[in-house]
């Protein structure tokens, strides 16, 4: 049997590469420094409990040498993939810190995504952050929204194909993938999926960030859920 440990993730600013500073800058400007700080602490806490799950709970009963890691945005493998992970760690990515620990324990990082699709989405996001006028930002945002779902769908199809091609019988994979992706229905039926956190709740939290003031009670409830230790 093939198994896939599925972690629907929230990206930290450090995971956003060249647009990381713009993400934080816009977050503080849009929501206030205090709220943005709490939001970042929640995301950090989320990654702490995910890390604990792998370090102290699940990995104790798994054969790490048979683990294969599939990572959101990972467009390379071997030495290039290793450099991407190391650069992410330098930027403060807890996602990549966890990936590196798993690699040191015998897991293998697999090329997960198509370069062209990832670049297309990044280019659209960069167009928004680099626009100097409000009107240009709005136009860039609208253009991104028009293609976002199509791009996510194409990326999900590619990722599911990579998992099917590379995850062999009696092997376990770990998938770190943004919660806005909807990949479960695209995965082969013979793969047992272990969902570490509820994707719908992780995604709902992210959707409520801009509307925190109107949905405080639900937002705080979801914040608490994100940092709850993972039950096995």
C-alpha positions as protocol buffer text, in pm:
chain_id: "A"
residue {
  index: 1
  type: UNK
  ca { x: 0 y: 0 z: 0 }
}
residue {
  index: 2
  type: UNK
  ca { x: 111 y: 355 z: -74 }
}
residue {
  index: 3
  type: UNK
  ca { x: 62 y: 619 z: 196 }
}
residue {
  index: 4
  type: UNK
  ca { x: 69 y: 997 z: 175 }
}
residue {
  index: 5
  type: UNK
  ca { x: 92 y: 1219 z: 483 }
}
residue {
  index: 6
  type: UNK
  ca { x: -79 y: 1535 z: 364 }
}
residue {
  index: 7
  type: UNK
  ca { x: -2 y: 1865 z: 536 }
}
residue {
  index: 8
  type: UNK
  ca { x: -219 y: 2155 z: 406 }
}
residue {
  index: 9
  type: UNK
  ca { x: 11 y: 2444 z: 486 }
}
residue {
  index: 10
  type: UNK
  ca { x: 12 y: 2817 z: 549 }
}
residue {
  index: 11
  type: UNK
  ca { x: 310 y: 2992 z: 397 }
}
residue {
  index: 12
  type: UNK
  ca { x: 524 y: 3212 z: 620 }
}
residue {
  index: 13
  type: UNK
  ca { x: 655 y: 3536 z: 474 }
}
residue {
  index: 14
  type: UNK
  ca { x: 995 y: 3365 z: 461 }
}
residue {
  index: 15
  type: UNK
  ca { x: 850 y: 3112 z: 214 }
}
residue {
  index: 16
  type: UNK
  ca { x: 757 y: 3382 z: -34 }
}
residue {
  index: 17
  type: UNK
  ca { x: 1105 y: 3443 z: -171 }
}
residue {
  index: 18
  type: UNK
  ca { x: 1153 y: 3773 z: -349 }
}
residue {
  index: 19
  type: UNK
  ca { x: 813 y: 3909 z: -245 }
}
residue {
  index: 20
  type: UNK
  ca { x: 854 y: 3832 z: 128 }
}
residue {
  index: 21
  type: UNK
  ca { x: 932 y: 4189 z: 234 }
}
residue {
  index: 22
  type: UNK
  ca { x: 640 y: 4323 z: 32 }
}
residue {
  index: 23
  type: UNK
  ca { x: 405 y: 4071 z: 194 }
}
residue {
  index: 24
  type: UNK
  ca { x: 503 y: 4185 z: 544 }
}
residue {
  index: 25
  type: UNK
  ca { x: 496 y: 4551 z: 447 }
}
residue {
  index: 26
  type: UNK
  ca { x: 148 y: 4525 z: 300 }
}
residue {
  index: 27
  type: UNK
  ca { x: 29 y: 4313 z: 592 }
}
residue {
  index: 28
  type: UNK
  ca { x: 134 y: 4573 z: 848 }
}
residue {
  index: 29
  type: UNK
  ca { x: -6 y: 4858 z: 638 }
}
residue {
  index: 30
  type: UNK
  ca { x: -337 y: 4683 z: 582 }
}
residue {
  index: 31
  type: UNK
  ca { x: -406 y: 4527 z: 921 }
}
residue {
  index: 32
  type: UNK
  ca { x: -183 y: 4704 z: 1170 }
}
residue {
  index: 33
  type: UNK
  ca { x: 142 y: 4595 z: 1329 }
}
residue {
  index: 34
  type: UNK
  ca { x: -17 y: 4429 z: 1633 }
}
residue {
  index: 35
  type: UNK
  ca { x: -257 y: 4210 z: 1431 }
}
residue {
  index: 36
  type: UNK
  ca { x: 10 y: 4118 z: 1178 }
}
residue {
  index: 37
  type: UNK
  ca { x: 244 y: 4017 z: 1460 }
}
residue {
  index: 38
  type: UNK
  ca { x: -25 y: 3788 z: 1608 }
}
residue {
  index: 39
  type: UNK
  ca { x: -95 y: 3643 z: 1265 }
}
residue {
  index: 40
  type: UNK
  ca { x: 273 y: 3561 z: 1216 }
}
residue {
  index: 41
  type: UNK
  ca { x: 288 y: 3406 z: 1563 }
}
residue {
  index: 42
  type: UNK
  ca { x: -9 y: 3185 z: 1474 }
}
residue {
  index: 43
  type: UNK
  ca { x: 162 y: 3065 z: 1157 }
}
residue {
  index: 44
  type: UNK
  ca { x: 482 y: 3003 z: 1351 }
}
residue {
  index: 45
  type: UNK
  ca { x: 284 y: 2806 z: 1610 }
}
residue {
  index: 46
  type: UNK
  ca { x: 121 y: 2604 z: 1332 }
}
residue {
  index: 47
  type: UNK
  ca { x: 463 y: 2501 z: 1204 }
}
residue {
  index: 48
  type: UNK
  ca { x: 576 y: 2417 z: 1557 }
}
residue {
  index: 49
  type: UNK
  ca { x: 298 y: 2159 z: 1602 }
}
residue {
  index: 50
  type: UNK
  ca { x: 357 y: 2017 z: 1253 }
}
residue {
  index: 51
  type: UNK
  ca { x: 726 y: 1983 z: 1336 }
}
residue {
  index: 52
  type: UNK
  ca { x: 644 y: 1814 z: 1667 }
}
residue {
  index: 53
  type: UNK
  ca { x: 418 y: 1568 z: 1485 }
}
residue {
  index: 54
  type: UNK
  ca { x: 701 y: 1452 z: 1261 }
}
residue {
  index: 55
  type: UNK
  ca { x: 985 y: 1478 z: 1511 }
}
residue {
  index: 56
  type: UNK
  ca { x: 831 y: 1316 z: 1816 }
}
residue {
  index: 57
  type: UNK
  ca { x: 518 y: 1128 z: 1716 }
}
residue {
  index: 58
  type: UNK
  ca { x: 476 y: 987 z: 1369 }
}
residue {
  index: 59
  type: UNK
  ca { x: 838 y: 952 z: 1261 }
}
residue {
  index: 60
  type: UNK
  ca { x: 909 y: 719 z: 1555 }
}
residue {
  index: 61
  type: UNK
  ca { x: 705 y: 445 z: 1387 }
}
residue {
  index: 62
  type: UNK
  ca { x: 798 y: 510 z: 1022 }
}
residue {
  index: 63
  type: UNK
  ca { x: 1087 y: 388 z: 813 }
}
residue {
  index: 64
  type: UNK
  ca { x: 1246 y: 721 z: 727 }
}
residue {
  index: 65
  type: UNK
  ca { x: 1455 y: 572 z: 448 }
}
residue {
  index: 66
  type: UNK
  ca { x: 1136 y: 503 z: 251 }
}
residue {
  index: 67
  type: UNK
  ca { x: 1000 y: 854 z: 297 }
}
residue {
  index: 68
  type: UNK
  ca { x: 958 y: 1078 z: -7 }
}
residue {
  index: 69
  type: UNK
  ca { x: 891 y: 1449 z: 37 }
}
residue {
  index: 70
  type: UNK
  ca { x: 673 y: 1648 z: -203 }
}
residue {
  index: 71
  type: UNK
  ca { x: 703 y: 2021 z: -144 }
}
residue {
  index: 72
  type: UNK
  ca { x: 489 y: 2312 z: -264 }
}
residue {
  index: 73
  type: UNK
  ca { x: 690 y: 2505 z: -523 }
}
residue {
  index: 74
  type: UNK
  ca { x: 975 y: 2255 z: -545 }
}
residue {
  index: 75
  type: UNK
  ca { x: 1084 y: 2268 z: -908 }
}
residue {
  index: 76
  type: UNK
  ca { x: 1414 y: 2081 z: -877 }
}
residue {
  index: 77
  type: UNK
  ca { x: 1580 y: 1782 z: -714 }
}
residue {
  index: 78
  type: UNK
  ca { x: 1917 y: 1667 z: -579 }
}
residue {
  index: 79
  type: UNK
  ca { x: 2179 y: 1944 z: -537 }
}
residue {
  index: 80
  type: UNK
  ca { x: 1959 y: 2224 z: -671 }
}
residue {
  index: 81
  type: UNK
  ca { x: 1674 y: 2123 z: -442 }
}
residue {
  index: 82
  type: UNK
  ca { x: 1916 y: 2113 z: -148 }
}
residue {
  index: 83
  type: UNK
  ca { x: 2027 y: 2470 z: -224 }
}
residue {
  index: 84
  type: UNK
  ca { x: 1666 y: 2587 z: -244 }
}
residue {
  index: 85
  type: UNK
  ca { x: 1599 y: 2435 z: 98 }
}
residue {
  index: 86
  type: UNK
  ca { x: 1911 y: 2593 z: 247 }
}
residue {
  index: 87
  type: UNK
  ca { x: 1824 y: 2936 z: 108 }
}
residue {
  index: 88
  type: UNK
  ca { x: 1473 y: 2904 z: 249 }
}
residue {
  index: 89
  type: UNK
  ca { x: 1618 y: 2825 z: 592 }
}
residue {
  index: 90
  type: UNK
  ca { x: 1840 y: 3133 z: 574 }
}
residue {
  index: 91
  type: UNK
  ca { x: 1526 y: 3339 z: 514 }
}
residue {
  index: 92
  type: UNK
  ca { x: 1360 y: 3190 z: 823 }
}
residue {
  index: 93
  type: UNK
  ca { x: 1134 y: 2924 z: 669 }
}
residue {
  index: 94
  type: UNK
  ca { x: 1014 y: 2669 z: 924 }
}
residue {
  index: 95
  type: UNK
  ca { x: 877 y: 2459 z: 641 }
}
residue {
  index: 96
  type: UNK
  ca { x: 1224 y: 2416 z: 495 }
}
residue {
  index: 97
  type: UNK
  ca { x: 1377 y: 2365 z: 840 }
}
residue {
  index: 98
  type: UNK
  ca { x: 1148 y: 2066 z: 883 }
}
residue {
  index: 99
  type: UNK
  ca { x: 1223 y: 1937 z: 533 }
}
residue {
  index: 100
  type: UNK
  ca { x: 1597 y: 1950 z: 602 }
}
residue {
  index: 101
  type: UNK
  ca { x: 1558 y: 1756 z: 927 }
}
residue {
  index: 102
  type: UNK
  ca { x: 1362 y: 1487 z: 744 }
}
residue {
  index: 103
  type: UNK
  ca { x: 1627 y: 1471 z: 471 }
}
residue {
  index: 104
  type: UNK
  ca { x: 1898 y: 1421 z: 732 }
}
residue {
  index: 105
  type: UNK
  ca { x: 1694 y: 1130 z: 868 }
}
residue {
  index: 106
  type: UNK
  ca { x: 1693 y: 954 z: 532 }
}
residue {
  index: 107
  type: UNK
  ca { x: 1394 y: 1100 z: 345 }
}
residue {
  index: 108
  type: UNK
  ca { x: 1425 y: 1195 z: -25 }
}
residue {
  index: 109
  type: UNK
  ca { x: 1308 y: 1527 z: -169 }
}
residue {
  index: 110
  type: UNK
  ca { x: 1127 y: 1480 z: -500 }
}
residue {
  index: 111
  type: UNK
  ca { x: 1084 y: 1735 z: -778 }
}
residue {
  index: 112
  type: UNK
  ca { x: 718 y: 1818 z: -723 }
}
residue {
  index: 113
  type: UNK
  ca { x: 621 y: 2102 z: -956 }
}
residue {
  index: 114
  type: UNK
  ca { x: 648 y: 2223 z: -1313 }
}
residue {
  index: 115
  type: UNK
  ca { x: 883 y: 2521 z: -1341 }
}
residue {
  index: 116
  type: UNK
  ca { x: 673 y: 2707 z: -1600 }
}
residue {
  index: 117
  type: UNK
  ca { x: 354 y: 2692 z: -1392 }
}
residue {
  index: 118
  type: UNK
  ca { x: 525 y: 2805 z: -1072 }
}
residue {
  index: 119
  type: UNK
  ca { x: 703 y: 3088 z: -1256 }
}
residue {
  index: 120
  type: UNK
  ca { x: 379 y: 3204 z: -1417 }
}
residue {
  index: 121
  type: UNK
  ca { x: 210 y: 3241 z: -1079 }
}
residue {
  index: 122
  type: UNK
  ca { x: 513 y: 3410 z: -923 }
}
residue {
  index: 123
  type: UNK
  ca { x: 534 y: 3655 z: -1212 }
}
residue {
  index: 124
  type: UNK
  ca { x: 170 y: 3751 z: -1160 }
}
residue {
  index: 125
  type: UNK
  ca { x: 225 y: 3809 z: -790 }
}
residue {
  index: 126
  type: UNK
  ca { x: 539 y: 4013 z: -857 }
}
residue {
  index: 127
  type: UNK
  ca { x: 341 y: 4230 z: -1099 }
}
residue {
  index: 128
  type: UNK
  ca { x: 104 y: 4318 z: -813 }
}
residue {
  index: 129
  type: UNK
  ca { x: 375 y: 4398 z: -559 }
}
residue {
  index: 130
  type: UNK
  ca { x: 587 y: 4598 z: -803 }
}
residue {
  index: 131
  type: UNK
  ca { x: 305 y: 4812 z: -942 }
}
residue {
  index: 132
  type: UNK
  ca { x: 366 y: 5174 z: -841 }
}
residue {
  index: 133
  type: UNK
  ca { x: 14 y: 5311 z: -881 }
}
residue {
  index: 134
  type: UNK
  ca { x: -316 y: 5196 z: -733 }
}
residue {
  index: 135
  type: UNK
  ca { x: -471 y: 5151 z: -1077 }
}
residue {
  index: 136
  type: UNK
  ca { x: -183 y: 4934 z: -1198 }
}
residue {
  index: 137
  type: UNK
  ca { x: -198 y: 4725 z: -880 }
}
residue {
  index: 138
  type: UNK
  ca { x: -572 y: 4673 z: -934 }
}
residue {
  index: 139
  type: UNK
  ca { x: -524 y: 4569 z: -1297 }
}
residue {
  index: 140
  type: UNK
  ca { x: -245 y: 4326 z: -1200 }
}
residue {
  index: 141
  type: UNK
  ca { x: -460 y: 4185 z: -919 }
}
residue {
  index: 142
  type: UNK
  ca { x: -758 y: 4132 z: -1152 }
}
residue {
  index: 143
  type: UNK
  ca { x: -537 y: 3957 z: -1405 }
}
residue {
  index: 144
  type: UNK
  ca { x: -404 y: 3728 z: -1133 }
}
residue {
  index: 145
  type: UNK
  ca { x: -753 y: 3647 z: -1004 }
}
residue {
  index: 146
  type: UNK
  ca { x: -864 y: 3553 z: -1354 }
}
residue {
  index: 147
  type: UNK
  ca { x: -596 y: 3287 z: -1390 }
}
residue {
  index: 148
  type: UNK
  ca { x: -548 y: 3179 z: -1028 }
}
residue {
  index: 149
  type: UNK
  ca { x: -791 y: 2885 z: -1026 }
}
residue {
  index: 150
  type: UNK
  ca { x: -674 y: 2762 z: -1365 }
}
residue {
  index: 151
  type: UNK
  ca { x: -313 y: 2772 z: -1253 }
}
residue {
  index: 152
  type: UNK
  ca { x: -386 y: 2595 z: -925 }
}
residue {
  index: 153
  type: UNK
  ca { x: -575 y: 2324 z: -1111 }
}
residue {
  index: 154
  type: UNK
  ca { x: -288 y: 2270 z: -1355 }
}
residue {
  index: 155
  type: UNK
  ca { x: -36 y: 2262 z: -1074 }
}
residue {
  index: 156
  type: UNK
  ca { x: -248 y: 2009 z: -882 }
}
residue {
  index: 157
  type: UNK
  ca { x: -269 y: 1785 z: -1187 }
}
residue {
  index: 158
  type: UNK
  ca { x: 108 y: 1798 z: -1229 }
}
residue {
  index: 159
  type: UNK
  ca { x: 174 y: 1736 z: -857 }
}
residue {
  index: 160
  type: UNK
  ca { x: -64 y: 1439 z: -841 }
}
residue {
  index: 161
  type: UNK
  ca { x: 102 y: 1295 z: -1149 }
}
residue {
  index: 162
  type: UNK
  ca { x: 446 y: 1328 z: -991 }
}
residue {
  index: 163
  type: UNK
  ca { x: 327 y: 1155 z: -675 }
}
residue {
  index: 164
  type: UNK
  ca { x: 175 y: 869 z: -877 }
}
residue {
  index: 165
  type: UNK
  ca { x: 494 y: 830 z: -1084 }
}
residue {
  index: 166
  type: UNK
  ca { x: 743 y: 835 z: -797 }
}
residue {
  index: 167
  type: UNK
  ca { x: 567 y: 690 z: -490 }
}
residue {
  index: 168
  type: UNK
  ca { x: 613 y: 314 z: -503 }
}
residue {
  index: 169
  type: UNK
  ca { x: 430 y: 35 z: -326 }
}
residue {
  index: 170
  type: UNK
  ca { x: 499 y: 16 z: 50 }
}
residue {
  index: 171
  type: UNK
  ca { x: 643 y: 368 z: 47 }
}
residue {
  index: 172
  type: UNK
  ca { x: 521 y: 671 z: 241 }
}
residue {
  index: 173
  type: UNK
  ca { x: 520 y: 1023 z: 103 }
}
residue {
  index: 174
  type: UNK
  ca { x: 488 y: 1357 z: 279 }
}
residue {
  index: 175
  type: UNK
  ca { x: 311 y: 1635 z: 91 }
}
residue {
  index: 176
  type: UNK
  ca { x: 351 y: 1995 z: 208 }
}
residue {
  index: 177
  type: UNK
  ca { x: 103 y: 2191 z: -4 }
}
residue {
  index: 178
  type: UNK
  ca { x: -75 y: 2524 z: 34 }
}
residue {
  index: 179
  type: UNK
  ca { x: -431 y: 2486 z: 162 }
}
residue {
  index: 180
  type: UNK
  ca { x: -579 y: 2662 z: -141 }
}
residue {
  index: 181
  type: UNK
  ca { x: -476 y: 2365 z: -354 }
}
residue {
  index: 182
  type: UNK
  ca { x: -745 y: 2099 z: -390 }
}
residue {
  index: 183
  type: UNK
  ca { x: -545 y: 1790 z: -472 }
}
residue {
  index: 184
  type: UNK
  ca { x: -708 y: 1504 z: -281 }
}
residue {
  index: 185
  type: UNK
  ca { x: -959 y: 1419 z: -555 }
}
residue {
  index: 186
  type: UNK
  ca { x: -681 y: 1411 z: -814 }
}
residue {
  index: 187
  type: UNK
  ca { x: -467 y: 1156 z: -630 }
}
residue {
  index: 188
  type: UNK
  ca { x: -484 y: 787 z: -727 }
}
residue {
  index: 189
  type: UNK
  ca { x: -740 y: 584 z: -531 }
}
residue {
  index: 190
  type: UNK
  ca { x: -483 y: 332 z: -412 }
}
residue {
  index: 191
  type: UNK
  ca { x: -297 y: 594 z: -205 }
}
residue {
  index: 192
  type: UNK
  ca { x: -403 y: 612 z: 159 }
}
residue {
  index: 193
  type: UNK
  ca { x: -415 y: 980 z: 259 }
}
residue {
  index: 194
  type: UNK
  ca { x: -340 y: 1085 z: 616 }
}
residue {
  index: 195
  type: UNK
  ca { x: -450 y: 1449 z: 654 }
}
residue {
  index: 196
  type: UNK
  ca { x: -253 y: 1608 z: 939 }
}
residue {
  index: 197
  type: UNK
  ca { x: -468 y: 1923 z: 960 }
}
residue {
  index: 198
  type: UNK
  ca { x: -814 y: 1987 z: 816 }
}
residue {
  index: 199
  type: UNK
  ca { x: -754 y: 2162 z: 483 }
}
residue {
  index: 200
  type: UNK
  ca { x: -1090 y: 2339 z: 495 }
}
residue {
  index: 201
  type: UNK
  ca { x: -1014 y: 2496 z: 832 }
}
residue {
  index: 202
  type: UNK
  ca { x: -663 y: 2599 z: 730 }
}
residue {
  index: 203
  type: UNK
  ca { x: -799 y: 2760 z: 415 }
}
residue {
  index: 204
  type: UNK
  ca { x: -1085 y: 2929 z: 603 }
}
residue {
  index: 205
  type: UNK
  ca { x: -838 y: 3089 z: 843 }
}
residue {
  index: 206
  type: UNK
  ca { x: -648 y: 3240 z: 552 }
}
residue {
  index: 207
  type: UNK
  ca { x: -966 y: 3365 z: 386 }
}
residue {
  index: 208
  type: UNK
  ca { x: -1076 y: 3538 z: 707 }
}
residue {
  index: 209
  type: UNK
  ca { x: -752 y: 3731 z: 756 }
}
residue {
  index: 210
  type: UNK
  ca { x: -874 y: 4037 z: 557 }
}
residue {
  index: 211
  type: UNK
  ca { x: -1211 y: 4027 z: 738 }
}
residue {
  index: 212
  type: UNK
  ca { x: -1085 y: 3968 z: 1091 }
}
residue {
  index: 213
  type: UNK
  ca { x: -1282 y: 4256 z: 1244 }
}
residue {
  index: 214
  type: UNK
  ca { x: -1613 y: 4117 z: 1115 }
}
residue {
  index: 215
  type: UNK
  ca { x: -1541 y: 3756 z: 1214 }
}
residue {
  index: 216
  type: UNK
  ca { x: -1336 y: 3780 z: 1532 }
}
residue {
  index: 217
  type: UNK
  ca { x: -1493 y: 3486 z: 1714 }
}
residue {
  index: 218
  type: UNK
  ca { x: -1453 y: 3240 z: 1425 }
}
residue {
  index: 219
  type: UNK
  ca { x: -1107 y: 3371 z: 1341 }
}
residue {
  index: 220
  type: UNK
  ca { x: -986 y: 3322 z: 1699 }
}
residue {
  index: 221
  type: UNK
  ca { x: -1139 y: 2973 z: 1701 }
}
residue {
  index: 222
  type: UNK
  ca { x: -948 y: 2882 z: 1387 }
}
residue {
  index: 223
  type: UNK
  ca { x: -630 y: 3038 z: 1527 }
}
residue {
  index: 224
  type: UNK
  ca { x: -654 y: 2806 z: 1827 }
}
residue {
  index: 225
  type: UNK
  ca { x: -716 y: 2508 z: 1600 }
}
residue {
  index: 226
  type: UNK
  ca { x: -404 y: 2577 z: 1395 }
}
residue {
  index: 227
  type: UNK
  ca { x: -173 y: 2559 z: 1696 }
}
residue {
  index: 228
  type: UNK
  ca { x: -335 y: 2258 z: 1862 }
}
residue {
  index: 229
  type: UNK
  ca { x: -104 y: 1955 z: 1880 }
}
residue {
  index: 230
  type: UNK
  ca { x: -178 y: 1700 z: 1610 }
}
residue {
  index: 231
  type: UNK
  ca { x: -366 y: 1393 z: 1731 }
}
residue {
  index: 232
  type: UNK
  ca { x: -243 y: 1056 z: 1605 }
}
